[in-house]
Amino acid sequence: MSSLRISASSYSNTAPLVWSFLYGHNHGKVEMILDNAPARSAELLSQDRVDAALVPVIAYQMIEGVRLIPDVCVGARERVRSVCLVTKGIDLADVRSVALDVSSKTSVVLTKIIFREFLGFEPTWIDAEPNIDEMLVHCDAALLIGDPALGLSRATLNGSPPYTVGGPTGNTGTPSVPERGVAAFRGRGGSQTSHLRTFDLAELWHRHTSLGFVFAMWMTKKGNCPINFAAARDEGLEHLNEIIANYANDIHLNDGEMRTYLSENISYNVDESMQKGMELYFKLAAAHGLTPGRRDLSFVK
């Protein structure tokens, strides 16, 4: 009988969830497919080319017959650091065009909800490859996810301290958006320097809803799943030293910063606040016509 096939993105924040399959107790028990884009895993799952996949949560509303594997996720209770909107030094209230990194459809939908529901207006959307230089040539803001966003977020944290930017109240009556500092950013040519601002999407969501946010979960079309993904997660979290060492040359964070990101910013289990956040996210996505409808949560047992 052929082994099970599973898929996940190769971002650093997924590493604790896949470590067991690459190096630990589950090594050799499944065929693992890694790709830079989370959306690619959703595509493989929708085409029945894998048995389970770690996919952007919005895929739950897009892929027919898919079910959630409980308790395991990539999420954030308050601040994620690796999913952000970047502007050319302006407030979100002044943004009129946004370049969207389409690598993760969950973040694209979340960005549209933030502008429509919380800020009360809608900019022009432009799909783009995740190159911050090119994205900001043509747009006021850019959605960036994954390790590129993490590096940029780290740079802004070393800039000026966080403060609150006034803006439209939107439908929630909340008068402000959190902003995480200003950093100097050098373009590809190395000669021009402009000031950028980064806005953490999980932080924006939490500010307006008081809830956590789930970005990705394991999903399957199978009636049951023989893989213990929770145990695999726990094993991965026990090997953070190895994971941090693996990414040392790829991400410009020191060991302490990387440990904080993986152990504090990212949450790998779904608590009550995060599940309520996911349910609200699905409700708002459907209300704004960003999904075909809204399915209630259904978990593999």
ChimeraX attribute file (.defattr): number of C-alpha atoms within 10 A of each C-alpha:
attribute: neighborCount
match mode: 1-to-1
recipient: residues
	/A:1	3
	/A:2	6
	/A:3	10
	/A:4	15
	/A:5	15
	/A:6	24
	/A:7	25
	/A:8	29
	/A:9	24
	/A:10	17
	/A:11	18
	/A:12	21
	/A:13	25
	/A:14	21
	/A:15	23
	/A:16	23
	/A:17	26
	/A:18	26
	/A:19	24
	/A:20	22
	/A:21	22
	/A:22	16
	/A:23	11
	/A:24	14
	/A:25	13
	/A:26	18
	/A:27	14
	/A:28	13
	/A:29	13
	/A:30	16
	/A:31	17
	/A:32	17
	/A:33	15
	/A:34	16
	/A:35	13
	/A:36	14
	/A:37	20
	/A:38	25
	/A:39	21
	/A:40	20
	/A:41	26
	/A:42	28
	/A:43	16
	/A:44	19
	/A:45	24
	/A:46	19
	/A:47	10
	/A:48	12
	/A:49	14
	/A:50	21
	/A:51	19
	/A:52	27
	/A:53	29
	/A:54	27
	/A:55	31
	/A:56	28
	/A:57	25
	/A:58	26
	/A:59	23
	/A:60	25
	/A:61	20
	/A:62	16
	/A:63	15
	/A:64	10
	/A:65	13
	/A:66	21
	/A:67	21
	/A:68	21
	/A:69	24
	/A:70	17
	/A:71	15
	/A:72	24
	/A:73	28
	/A:74	24
	/A:75	25
	/A:76	25
	/A:77	23
	/A:78	23
	/A:79	22
	/A:80	26
	/A:81	27
	/A:82	26
	/A:83	26
	/A:84	26
	/A:85	24
	/A:86	27
	/A:87	23
	/A:88	19
	/A:89	17
	/A:90	17
	/A:91	21
	/A:92	25
	/A:93	18
	/A:94	13
	/A:95	18
	/A:96	14
	/A:97	17
	/A:98	26
	/A:99	28
	/A:100	26
	/A:101	22
	/A:102	21
	/A:103	22
	/A:104	25
	/A:105	20
	/A:106	21
	/A:107	25
	/A:108	21
	/A:109	19
	/A:110	23
	/A:111	21
	/A:112	21
	/A:113	22
	/A:114	18
	/A:115	18
	/A:116	17
	/A:117	20
	/A:118	25
	/A:119	23
	/A:120	16
	/A:121	16
	/A:122	16
	/A:123	16
	/A:124	11
	/A:125	16
	/A:126	15
	/A:127	15
	/A:128	17
	/A:129	13
	/A:130	20
	/A:131	13
	/A:132	21
	/A:133	14
	/A:134	15
	/A:135	23
	/A:136	18
	/A:137	12
	/A:138	13
	/A:139	19
	/A:140	22
	/A:141	30
	/A:142	30
	/A:143	26
	/A:144	29
	/A:145	24
	/A:146	23
	/A:147	21
	/A:148	18
	/A:149	22
	/A:150	23
	/A:151	16
	/A:152	22
	/A:153	25
	/A:154	17
	/A:155	19
	/A:156	23
	/A:157	16
	/A:158	12
	/A:159	14
	/A:160	11
	/A:161	11
	/A:162	13
	/A:163	11
	/A:164	13
	/A:165	15
	/A:166	14
	/A:167	17
	/A:168	18
	/A:169	16
	/A:170	17
	/A:171	12
	/A:172	12
	/A:173	11
	/A:174	16
	/A:175	15
	/A:176	20
	/A:177	24
	/A:178	21
	/A:179	21
	/A:180	22
	/A:181	22
	/A:182	23
	/A:183	22
	/A:184	14
	/A:185	18
	/A:186	14
	/A:187	13
	/A:188	11
	/A:189	8
	/A:190	8
	/A:191	7
	/A:192	9
	/A:193	13
	/A:194	12
	/A:195	15
	/A:196	21
	/A:197	26
	/A:198	33
	/A:199	23
	/A:200	24
	/A:201	26
	/A:202	26
	/A:203	26
	/A:204	22
	/A:205	25
	/A:206	19
	/A:207	17
	/A:208	18
	/A:209	17
	/A:210	14
	/A:211	21
	/A:212	27
	/A:213	32
	/A:214	30
	/A:215	23
	/A:216	24
	/A:217	26
	/A:218	23
	/A:219	26
	/A:220	26
	/A:221	20
	/A:222	13
	/A:223	11
	/A:224	12
	/A:225	16
	/A:226	7
	/A:227	14
	/A:228	10
	/A:229	21
	/A:230	17
	/A:231	15
	/A:232	20
	/A:233	22
	/A:234	17
	/A:235	20
	/A:236	23
	/A:237	19
	/A:238	12
	/A:239	15
	/A:240	18
	/A:241	13
	/A:242	12
	/A:243	20
	/A:244	21
	/A:245	13
	/A:246	13
	/A:247	17
	/A:248	14
	/A:249	9
	/A:250	12
	/A:251	15
	/A:252	17
	/A:253	18
	/A:254	11
	/A:255	14
	/A:256	9
	/A:257	13
	/A:258	24
	/A:259	16
	/A:260	11
	/A:261	20
	/A:262	21
	/A:263	15
	/A:264	15
	/A:265	20
	/A:266	22
	/A:267	24
	/A:268	26
	/A:269	20
	/A:270	22
	/A:271	17
	/A:272	11
	/A:273	15
	/A:274	22
	/A:275	18
	/A:276	17
	/A:277	21
	/A:278	22
	/A:279	18
	/A:280	15
	/A:281	22
	/A:282	24
	/A:283	16
	/A:284	19
	/A:285	23
	/A:286	16
	/A:287	15
	/A:288	13
	/A:289	9
	/A:290	17
	/A:291	19
	/A:292	11
	/A:293	13
	/A:294	16
	/A:295	14
	/A:296	10
	/A:297	13
	/A:298	13
	/A:299	15
	/A:300	15
	/A:301	10
